[in-house]
């Protein structure tokens, strides 16, 4: 009886790994593709924002961000 339980547990463990590893590979691939698409969308949005209201060349990027400007403005 103990041998049967040991073999059954081993088989279930191996099946779980055999099924789980490809699932994780597919999941990571899908997340990677989604992240690349989202990064492109954000880049386009940022490029449009930069074109619309580009700050003067002498201004630092955190000085144009409203939240950071309020937080770190020393004038």
KAJOZI-V492676 format. One record per residue. N is the residue number from 1. PHI is phi as a letter, one per 30 degrees, with the letter a starting at -180 (NA if undefined). D_FIRST is the distance of its C-alpha to the first C-alpha in whole Angstrom. Layout:
BEGIN
n: {N;N}
phi: {PHI;PHI}
d_first: {D_FIRST;D_FIRST}
END
This chain:
BEGIN
n: {1;2;3;4;5;6;7;8;9;10;11;12;13;14;15;16;17;18;19;20;21;22;23;24;25;26;27;28;29;30;31;32;33;34;35;36;37;38;39;40;41;42;43;44;45;46;47;48;49;50;51;52;53;54;55;56;57;58;59;60;61;62;63;64;65;66;67;68;69;70;71;72;73;74;75}
phi: {NA;d;d;d;d;d;d;d;d;d;d;d;d;d;d;d;d;d;d;d;d;d;d;d;d;d;d;d;d;d;d;d;d;d;d;d;d;d;d;d;d;d;d;d;d;d;d;d;d;d;d;d;b;d;d;e;d;d;d;d;d;d;d;c;d;e;d;d;d;d;d;c;d;c;c}
d_first: {0;4;5;5;6;9;10;11;12;14;15;17;18;20;21;22;25;26;27;28;30;32;33;34;36;38;38;40;42;43;44;46;48;49;50;52;54;54;56;58;59;60;62;64;64;65;68;69;70;71;74;75;75;75;76;79;78;79;77;73;70;69;73;72;69;70;67;68;72;72;69;71;75;77;80}
END
